[in-house]
Amino acid sequence: MDSTPALLLHDLVKSYPAPSGGRTEVLRIPHLELAAGQQVALRGASGLGKTTLMHLIAGILVPDAGLVAVGGTPLTGLSEARRDRFRAERLGYVFQTFNLLQGLTALENVALGLAFGRGVQPRAAMAALERVGLAGHAGHLPRQLSTGQQQRVAVARALANRPCLILADEPTGNLDAARGRKVIQLLQRSAAELGAALLVASHDRDVLDCFEQVLDLAELNHVQAREEEA
């Protein structure tokens, strides 16, 4: 059995330019590891750096220092183009704002995500829509779908490449409580079927209650602790 972690962070540091000059450190994560198939919620209030951390894991942002490895592949040190390709091939990312292109159908939106990796695969895109129960809406534009259906298209796009790690950043932020629970259950069920690790960032108690394992970003992040000791 492969013991390679689905996600490994080590000595991860990220800072941004400060208005008064210099840099403000926002994240310092000594260690975080997710095994294949592990499902974890990441708790944290708005502004604590959840999205920054998720973007670092996905290779959208680059850390100042430290290691980000997904499925045994270090993302740190890869060029932007290679990070983009790796993300398209191995990662699934569900954004809070859906990020659907309004001029494309549900099927085309899912297929577009695959195009950046192994190339357009209509069958894989349709299979992903079937997984989320939207095969009958493949030809619909986003404006012809409900908010919950649009989020399921976004989930299908994240699942289409059969990722080893699924990230979801406040995936229920635009949904009511009932639809939000359905999306979380869909993510959990799909991750289990794919054998993928799942990391969901949220401050929503209803979301956090769906997970047996919940990590607190305030405890993982050593920035505040370091500043208090200084």
C-alpha positions in Angstrom: 0.0 0.0 0.0 1.4 3.4 -1.0 2.2 5.5 2.1 3.0 8.7 0.2 1.0 11.5 1.8 -1.6 13.1 -0.4 -0.5 16.5 1.0 2.7 17.4 2.9 3.5 20.9 4.1 6.8 21.6 6.0 8.1 24.9 7.3 5.7 26.8 5.0 6.0 30.6 5.2 4.1 33.3 3.3 4.2 37.1 3.6 2.9 40.1 1.8 4.3 43.6 1.3 3.2 45.9 4.2 1.8 49.3 3.5 4.5 50.9 5.7 7.3 49.0 4.0 8.8 45.6 4.7 6.7 42.5 4.7 3.9 41.1 6.9 4.0 37.4 7.6 0.6 35.9 7.4 1.3 32.1 7.5 3.9 30.0 9.1 2.9 26.3 9.1 5.6 24.0 10.6 4.0 20.8 9.5 0.7 19.5 8.0 0.2 16.1 6.5 -2.9 14.4 4.9 -2.9 10.7 4.1 -4.6 9.4 0.9 -8.3 9.3 1.5 -8.2 11.4 4.7 -11.0 14.0 5.0 -10.3 17.1 7.1 -12.1 20.4 7.7 -9.9 23.5 8.2 -11.5 26.0 10.6 -10.8 29.7 10.6 -12.5 33.0 10.7 -12.4 35.3 7.6 -9.1 37.1 7.2 -7.0 34.4 9.0 -5.4 33.2 5.8 -7.5 30.1 4.8 -7.7 31.1 1.1 -4.0 32.0 1.1 -3.1 28.6 2.5 -5.4 26.8 0.0 -3.8 28.8 -2.9 -0.4 27.8 -1.7 -1.4 24.1 -1.6 -2.8 24.4 -5.1 0.2 26.2 -6.5 -1.7 29.3 -7.4 0.6 31.2 -4.9 4.2 30.6 -4.2 5.5 30.4 -0.6 8.4 32.5 0.6 10.0 29.3 2.1 9.1 25.7 2.8 7.7 22.7 1.1 4.4 22.0 -0.5 4.1 18.4 -1.9 1.0 16.8 -3.4 1.0 13.1 -3.9 4.8 13.1 -3.4 5.4 15.8 -6.0 7.0 19.1 -4.6 5.2 22.1 -6.1 7.8 24.5 -4.8 10.4 25.1 -7.4 8.2 24.3 -10.4 7.5 27.0 -12.9 4.1 28.6 -13.1 3.3 26.7 -16.3 4.2 23.4 -14.7 2.3 24.2 -11.5 -0.8 25.0 -13.7 -0.5 21.7 -15.5 0.0 19.7 -12.3 -3.0 21.4 -10.8 -5.1 20.5 -13.8 -3.9 16.9 -13.7 -3.8 16.0 -10.0 -5.8 18.5 -8.0 -9.4 19.3 -7.7 -10.3 22.8 -6.5 -13.8 24.0 -5.6 -14.0 27.8 -5.3 -16.6 29.7 -3.2 -17.5 31.9 -6.2 -17.9 28.8 -8.6 -15.7 30.5 -11.3 -17.9 29.2 -14.1 -17.7 30.9 -17.6 -21.1 32.2 -18.3 -20.9 31.7 -22.1 -20.1 28.0 -21.8 -22.5 25.1 -21.0 -22.1 23.0 -17.9 -20.3 20.3 -19.9 -18.0 22.8 -21.5 -17.1 24.3 -18.2 -16.1 20.9 -16.8 -14.3 20.0 -20.0 -12.3 23.3 -20.0 -10.8 22.4 -16.7 -9.5 19.2 -18.2 -8.1 21.0 -21.2 -5.3 22.5 -19.2 -4.1 19.1 -18.2 -4.4 16.0 -20.3 -6.5 17.7 -22.9 -10.3 18.0 -23.6 -12.0 14.7 -22.6 -15.8 15.0 -23.2 -16.4 11.5 -21.8 -14.6 12.3 -18.5 -16.5 15.6 -18.3 -19.8 13.9 -18.8 -18.9 11.2 -16.2 -18.2 14.0 -13.7 -21.5 15.6 -14.3 -23.2 12.2 -13.9 -21.4 11.8 -10.6 -23.0 15.0 -9.3 -26.4 14.3 -10.7 -26.4 16.8 -13.5 -26.0 14.7 -16.7 -29.4 16.0 -17.8 -28.2 19.6 -17.5 -25.0 19.2 -19.5 -26.2 21.7 -22.2 -27.4 24.3 -19.8 -25.6 27.7 -19.4 -24.8 28.7 -15.8 -27.6 31.3 -15.8 -30.1 28.5 -16.6 -29.0 26.7 -13.4 -29.9 27.2 -9.8 -27.2 28.4 -7.4 -26.9 24.8 -6.0 -26.7 23.4 -9.5 -23.9 25.8 -10.4 -22.0 24.7 -7.3 -22.4 21.1 -8.4 -21.0 21.9 -11.8 -18.0 23.5 -10.0 -17.7 20.2 -8.0 -17.9 18.2 -11.2 -15.1 20.2 -12.7 -12.9 19.5 -9.6 -13.6 15.8 -9.8 -13.3 15.3 -13.6 -9.5 14.6 -13.5 -9.9 12.0 -10.7 -7.6 14.0 -8.4 -5.5 12.7 -5.5 -6.4 15.8 -3.4 -9.6 17.8 -3.4 -9.5 21.4 -2.0 -12.7 23.3 -1.3 -12.5 26.9 -0.1 -15.8 28.0 1.7 -17.7 25.8 -0.8 -21.1 26.5 0.9 -20.6 30.3 1.2 -23.3 31.1 -1.4 -25.7 28.3 -0.4 -28.4 27.9 2.2 -27.8 25.4 5.0 -29.7 22.5 3.4 -27.9 22.9 0.0 -24.6 23.4 1.8 -24.9 20.1 3.6 -25.7 18.3 0.3 -22.6 19.8 -1.3 -20.4 18.7 1.6 -21.9 15.2 1.5 -21.3 15.1 -2.3 -17.6 16.1 -1.8 -17.1 13.5 1.0 -18.8 10.7 -1.0 -16.9 11.5 -4.2 -13.6 11.8 -2.4 -14.1 8.4 -0.8 -15.0 6.8 -4.2 -11.9 8.3 -5.8 -9.6 7.5 -2.9 -8.7 11.2 -2.8 -7.9 13.3 0.3 -10.3 16.1 1.0 -9.5 19.4 2.7 -12.4 21.8 3.2 -11.8 25.3 4.5 -14.7 26.9 6.3 -15.9 29.0 9.2 -19.4 27.6 9.0 -20.3 25.4 12.0 -22.7 23.3 9.9 -19.9 22.4 7.5 -17.4 21.7 10.3 -19.9 19.4 12.1 -19.9 17.2 9.0 -16.3 16.2 9.6 -14.8 13.9 12.3 -11.4 15.7 12.0 -11.3 19.4 12.2 -8.0 21.4 12.3 -7.9 25.0 13.6 -5.8 27.3 11.4 -5.1 29.5 14.5 -3.4 26.6 16.1 -1.5 25.5 12.9 -0.3 29.0 12.1 2.6 30.0 14.3 2.7 33.6 13.2 0.6 35.0 16.0 2.3 32.9 18.6 5.7 34.1 17.5 4.6 37.7 17.6 3.3 37.4 21.1 6.6 35.9 22.3 8.6 38.6 20.7 
